[in-house]
């Protein structure tokens, strides 16, 4: 029963992250990046939005792969606890590291 619940959560979430990652990576959906809508034009000019959208897209694609790969052991019924907690831990680490990197790195700032 627990496996079915986890698969029903991971599978749609992974597919949604994958689709959003692809769309954001193209640069057509920068408004979906958190904080972009609330920035003033002066603040927006400080950021290299092409680099930010590319990185955010890749971050979402990697996150989706983590969620989707975690479904495999759950479907097979092996290592379910390890797959569940391990994938969740890796997912959190990847997302937090990516968010910190975008905000700290000078790679995403206009010169």
N, C-alpha and C positions, 0 to 999 in steps of 0.2 A: 504494500500500500504506500509506504514511504517513497519507494522508487517511482511510482506513478506520479505522485505529487511533484517530486523533484524534476522529472522529465517534463511534466506539463508546465513547469515554471522556466526551466532552462532552455527548452527548445524555442518557444516563442520569443523569449528575451534575446537569445543568441541570434535568431533570424532578424529581429528588429534592429539590434546593434549592427549587424552586418549591412543591412540596407541603409541605415542612417550613416554608417561609416563611408559607404560608397558615395552617397549623395553629398555629404559634407566635404569629402575629399575633392570633389569636382569644383568646389568653390561656389556652387549655386545656392547653398543653404547656410551661409554664414550666420544668418539670424537665429539658427538653432543652437549656436554656441553660447553657453551661459555667459551673461554679462555684456554681450555685444550690443543688444538692443538698448541697454540703459546707458551706454557710453555716449558722451558728447562727441561732436565731430572732431573737436580738438584732441580728445583721448583716442578716438579711432585712428587718427593720423599717426599716432605713436607706434602702432602695431603693424607688423607685416602680416596682413590677414591671409595672404596666400600660404605662407609658412605655417600659420596657426591652423588654418583649415586642413592643410595637408597632414599635419601631425595629429590633429584631433581625429581625422578620418582613419588614419592608421591605428590610433589608439582604440577606436571603436571596433575596428576590424579584428585586432588582436584580442580584445575583450570578448567579442562574439565567438572567436575560435576557442577560447578557454571554456566558455559556456557550452558550446556544442560538443567539444571533445569530452567534457564531463558527462555527457549523456551516454557515451559508449559503455563504460563500466556499469552504469545504472541499468541500461537495457540488457546487458549480459548477466547482471546479478552478481558480479564479482567486485570485491573491494569497494562496496557501496559507501561505507563510512569514510574511507580514505578519499574516494573520488569526490564525495560531497564536501567535506571540510577542506580538502586540498585545493579543489577548484575555487572554492569561495575565498580561501586565503590568497591564492595567486591572483585572482580577479581583483581583490581589494588592493593588494600591493601594486599591481600594474596601474590601476586607475589613480591611486594616490601619488605614485611616483611620476606618472605622466602629468598630472595636474600641477604638482610642485615644479617639475621641470619647465613647463610652459611659463609659469609665473616668475621663475628665477633666471632662466637662461636669457642671454642677450641676443640669441639667434632669432627671436621672434619680435624684436624691437626694430623699428626703422632707425636708420643712422642719421 
